[in-house]
Amino acid sequence: MKIPSHNQCFQIIRKMGMMDHIIDHSLMVGNVTLCLCRHVNQSTPVLNTHLATAAALLHDITKTRSFKTGERHSETGGDLLETLGYPEVGNIIRQHVILDDWKENTPVTEQEIVNYADKRVLHDTIVSLAQRLEYIQDTYGHLQDLQDRIAGMWRMTRTLENKLFRRISFSPDQLADRVLMDIRFF
């Protein structure tokens, strides 16, 4: 499996002209991902932390251009990383908005970690799921066709949160403090 180094991730970010605020968001999603991977792996070492953090850093890689093109940045970001020779990273990026398939009583995956981490970061700040949902509803809730999709996504995310934190020694409310205490690499 080929995974870009963090240096290579930042080279890709520069090449794609990612906006600064999206970089800041991606860095924090990377921090949350790293923290969650480390803590999940303490109980059951199943996660490839390098794979997950690379995908977290690059999860919004085509978001800047999506503002002009209207493309689905999760799809085009996944395609880009696959084209660059990183199909496993691309697969995670493709699922950072909506997971393809997941089950509650299975081992945690890198896709689930990055998907959840992105849902917990508003701009560059770790927030609760309720705060993030409020922002998404304020931003996109006026679009009638998205309302049901948003509601379904958040039901799944709450269930995913329960799945993750059954395997971790702290609660979702403590995530921001744990990230600040444990990580801050990016």
Residue pairs with C-beta under 8 A, 6 or more apart in sequence:
1 48
1 51
1 88
2 85
2 86
2 88
3 48
3 50
3 51
3 54
3 86
3 88
3 89
4 12
4 54
4 58
4 84
4 86
4 89
5 54
6 53
6 54
6 57
6 186
9 54
9 57
9 58
10 57
12 58
12 61
12 84
13 23
13 26
13 57
13 58
13 61
16 61
16 62
16 64
16 65
16 80
17 64
17 65
18 26
18 60
18 61
18 63
18 64
19 63
19 64
21 123
21 124
22 60
22 63
22 64
24 123
24 124
25 60
25 121
25 123
25 124
26 56
26 57
26 58
26 59
26 60
27 57
27 124
27 186
28 121
28 124
28 125
28 126
28 186
29 56
29 57
29 59
29 114
29 117
29 118
29 121
30 53
30 56
30 57
30 185
30 186
31 179
31 183
31 184
31 185
31 186
32 56
32 117
32 120
32 121
32 126
32 175
32 179
33 52
33 53
33 55
33 56
33 113
33 114
33 117
34 49
34 52
34 53
34 56
34 183
34 185
35 175
35 178
35 179
35 182
35 183
36 113
36 116
36 117
36 164
36 168
37 47
37 49
37 52
37 53
37 110
37 113
38 49
38 182
39 167
39 168
39 169
39 170
39 178
40 46
40 47
40 108
40 113
40 164
40 167
40 168
41 47
41 49
42 169
43 167
43 168
44 107
44 108
44 167
46 107
46 108
47 108
47 109
47 110
47 113
48 110
51 88
51 89
51 92
51 110
52 92
52 110
52 113
52 114
54 86
54 89
55 89
55 92
55 93
55 96
55 110
55 114
56 113
56 114
56 117
56 118
57 186
58 77
58 81
58 89
58 93
59 74
59 77
59 92
59 93
59 96
59 114
59 118
60 73
60 77
61 73
61 77
61 80
61 81
61 93
62 71
62 73
62 76
62 77
62 80
63 73
63 77
65 71
66 72
66 73
66 76
72 97
74 93
74 94
74 95
74 96
74 97
74 98
75 94
77 90
77 93
77 94
78 90
78 91
78 92
78 93
78 94
78 95
79 90
79 94
80 90
81 87
81 89
81 90
81 93
82 90
82 91
91 111
92 110
92 111
92 114
93 114
94 100
95 111
95 114
95 115
96 111
96 114
96 115
96 118
97 115
97 118
97 153
98 115
98 153
99 111
99 112
99 115
99 156
99 160
100 111
102 109
102 111
102 112
102 156
102 160
104 159
104 162
104 163
108 163
108 164
108 167
112 160
112 163
112 164
113 164
115 157
115 160
116 157
116 160
116 161
116 164
119 129
119 132
119 157
120 126
120 127
120 128
120 129
120 132
120 175
121 127
121 132
122 131
122 132
122 135
126 175
126 176
126 179
127 135
127 176
128 172
128 173
129 154
129 157
129 158
129 161
129 172
133 150
133 154
136 150
137 150
140 146
140 150
141 147
141 150
161 172
165 171
165 172
170 178
